[in-house]
Amino acid sequence: MKWTRAVHHLTELVEKCAEPPSPVFRFDVVELWVFGGLLDVPRDLDEIQVAVVADLPVDEVPWLTEPVGAEHWANSTRMSRNPIAARWRSAHAPVWNHAIERPALVWSRAGGVVEEALVAVSDGTAELVRLPEPSPDELRTRLEDELAVSLAALRRANDVYTDKRWSPGKLTPHADSLWRTTSGYLDLLDALA
């Protein structure tokens, strides 16, 4: 996709985040960060990478998983219909890790739209609004913390899958959850190696 189209999709998502939350559906997104190729120099992109921060406990948002309610939120904001790859994060832990490198905040419930960041992304000068790079020790500690959360989630997902394996009903949601949790755990394990 062209750079201008990617910026357009990001801006639309930011505008959706800035709208008052639906009283019908409660999934509390509190921040939106952009990372990856859209923070580089203007060029064609395959996808837009964002970190969607929800006000959920850390153990409910292990790496590469999708918390309960996230799919509905992605559909209601039209994020799922656009070339946007979301990484779900907890508001109670840092947004960055080995894959979300030096993200830029583009919206928060507390501060609203970060116009300076959107302009910098659009202009290809996002370097000016990105988080500083963590030290190797900070990154290692962050990954170790995430790995512990991911391992606990993997054990829970495996237990649920095992309990549901021969029960009536669809197994796919439990298998998908186990797959996502396993993928996140293995990704973190590889990053620490």
Secondary structure as UniProt FT lines:
FT   HELIX           3..18
FT   STRAND          29..35
FT   HELIX           36..39
FT   STRAND          48..54
FT   HELIX           58..60
FT   TURN            63..64
FT   TURN            68..69
FT   HELIX           70..76
FT   TURN            77..78
FT   HELIX           79..81
FT   TURN            82..83
FT   STRAND          84..90
FT   TURN            91..92
FT   STRAND          104..108
FT   TURN            109..111
FT   STRAND          112..113
FT   HELIX           115..123
FT   HELIX           126..129
FT   HELIX           136..164
FT   TURN            165..166
FT   HELIX           172..192
//
